[in-house]
Amino acid sequence: MQAKVQKISWLLVGAGMGVLLTAGASALADKDNPSPLPINELRAFTEVYARIKQDYVEPVEDKKLINEAINGMLTGLDPHSAYLDPEAFKDLKTTTTGEFGGLGLEVNAEDGLVRIISPIEDTPASKAGVKAGDYIMKIDDVPVRGMSLNDAVSKMRGKPNTQVTLTLLRKGEAKPLVITLTRAIIKVQSVKAKMLESGYGYARLTQFQERSTEDLAKALDTLYKENKAPLKGLILDLRNDPGGVLNGAVGVSSLFLPDDSLVVYTEGRAADAKQRFNASSDFYAGAVKALPKDIKSVPLVVLVNAGSASASEIVAGALQDHKRAVLVGTQTFGKGSVQTILPVSKDSAIKLTTARYFTPNGRSIQAKGITPDIEVEEATLNGVENSAFRVREADLEHHLSNPQGGDSKVDIKIDGKQGEPEAKLDPAKTDKSKAKPKSKDGKDGAEDEPLRPGEISLKKDYQLQQALNVLKVQQVVSRTTTAKAQ
């Protein structure tokens, strides 16, 4: 089993810049029966190439033309296929370790702009008040429209302590927002945990990394020791988790499922695109001396929303199909396709969609997402709506269709127009410059303020409150059932 763990250590699953990836193996379909080359189309390509070389207003390097042609072929297929030049390839490998330079944003390309899937907690972007669903209109006064996603990401990354200015379009704002951020080394703490109250634990995964399973196992062990007794219930928070490494998703599922339980499988045209991944204790062996005995049966609620993508959806789907957890929240993102990293040279590669993944019961998540068992809208107790844009995979241009039909598309309009005066957003004053809301007794107070990025507060988080209520109801039902049996 250890060999299997090593084999999938390069598999990534996520939305935006994160995807399900595997390095090394070719995934070309019909290898034994290649199709004949399209001579007429290739002739047209070479003719255009020659015209550009001869007649374009300025000389263009062959390398640039070839790279742009490759990138154009891939980006025209779906939102997640792309050409990885040496810099982009290096960045991709760096992000899987949990430490990299930049602003702390998970992004995707949409309608010629860059859409923010979610800001990563405790990073310059989240601290400055950047929100999921914001659209990046300009980077340092350079329009994003027409810019490739890789180029946009490269412009946002840079040396720590240097600044970059983003112009954002946000739903509900009449004017674009301008925010200046200071780049930093992004160290992502993928697991956060605490006791909500006696007997009820909480664990949040912000991103699936190589160490996420081990970190979560240690966090659970700590919760049990802190409670000094078996937990009555546990909440696993996957909201706004855009994904990450696949073995993190399989490993996290393995913490709660019996060994050999199917977690996810993939289907594609090529033989090596058909794989099955089962739960195994090998994923967390050695993380702690011994996991709590009842971890496989402790009442479990999983929180999800439109920012829960790919690896998060794999975990949520697996636990839901095995009836191991109750899902609470809103419909997930719907990223259910598999991308494979295929080397082109020693320092570049292509990221190509090669398969779709399915939950244990055979559900395709692609362009649909996971439907929670109990739908609870994202809102704080003072009625402030936090869902921002409800944009999902099905809304992305050229998205891969769901083979089972019924893509879940949401019609979203962007407020604000180009050319309008820009509103300034001061990172140092974000959320703090607003007047404190009135509490129920009419006095100024912080108890009804909206949650800040990364904050865990049972008093302010309505979805979290409802998840805890679900656990308590389960306890009542369980005791009633036991009493009747006796």
Protein Blocks (a to p, Z undefined) as FASTA:
>chain_A
ZZmmmmmmmpccdehjbccddehiacbehkllccdddfklmmmmmmmmmmmmmmgmbdcd
fklmmmmmmmmmmmmmpmmbccddfklmmmmmmmmnopacdehpacddeehiacdfbace
hifklmnopaehiacfbgghiafehpafklmmmmmgccehiacddddddehiabdcdddd
ddddddddfbdcddfbghiacdddfbdcfklmmmmmmmmmmmmmmnopacfbdcddfehi
abdcfklmmmmmmmmpcehiafbdcddfblklpccddddfklmgokambdcfklmmgccd
ddddfklghjlmmmmmmmmmnopacceddddehpabdcddddfblmbccdddfbdcddfk
opafehnbpadfbdcddddfkopafklpaddfklpghiacdfkgoiacdddddehiehia
cddddfklgoklpccdddfkopacfklgccdehiacfklmmklmmmmmmmmmmmmmmmmm
mmmmZZ
